Amino acid sequence: MSKTRADHTSSPHASRQGSPKGDAPRLTLSFLTSAPGLAACPADNTPEVAFAGRSNAGKSSVLNRLSGSRQTAKVSKTPGRTQLLNFFSIKEAGGAIKEAGGAIKEAGGAVEESGDTPGYGRLVDLPGYGYAKAGRAEQARWQAAVNEYLSHRDNLVALVLVMDIRHPLQAHDLEIIDWATDSELPMLILLNKADKLKYGARQRTLKTVCSRLRNSPLIRTITFSATTGLNLPELLDFLATRLAPDTQDQ
């Protein structure tokens, strides 16, 4: 992971920890393709936000919550795809993401993908790390593919790191955080499974993580629950901001 990226904003570590909004928009995600590495990735003329995390952090559930459909993560869990980079095109969106998508189209940044409807951008589900049943050689191959993608994917505009709030800041998490900080790539950390803890405990964990990352201004951290939808609007706002053309070019 060697490529340096720049961004014009200075994001706070923690956002407001609100309840899920009943009218929060959902994304319609269309599976585009799977790739074993950078060379097999689709054309890099559409902005992408990648999702990373340990295999048991609930990354698939987060994608399900975003789309409101269990079929989304089912694609990534299909045998043969769990070790690959899985690309989803955002076909329909509401609120700020739809507005950002309209601007992308006007700027000529959207492409026709898997159908006649231009996308609003892409989400990329990276292979989960720390999968216990995978051999060392297999894990090394996954890691090399992820490193290559993160370091050299020109249209990567942001990263979402999913962590289990009960086990935050594991070794691989810290490696990705350090890389994002050095590369100046905006990142949103989701302390997922917050519904498993009482309010006081999750706020203490949030405070600890924010304190640890106080020198990384482009990283935001929020508590999150893929089960209840806690702070889903904040995740959608982050995606809308990062997919906006005026943000990508600065």
ABEGO torsion letter per residue (X at the ends): XABBBBBABBBBABBBBBBBBAABBBBBBBBABBBABAAABBBAABBBBBBBEBAAAGAAAAAAAAAGBAAAAAAAABBGAAABBBBBBBABBBEAAAAAAAAAAAAGABBBBGEABBBAEBBBBBBBBGBAABBAAAAAAAAAAAAAAAAABAABABBBBBBBAABBGBAAAAAAAAAAAAAGBBBBBBBBGAAABBAAAAAAAAAAAAAAAAABAABBBBBBBAAAGBGAAAAAAAAAAAABAAAAAX
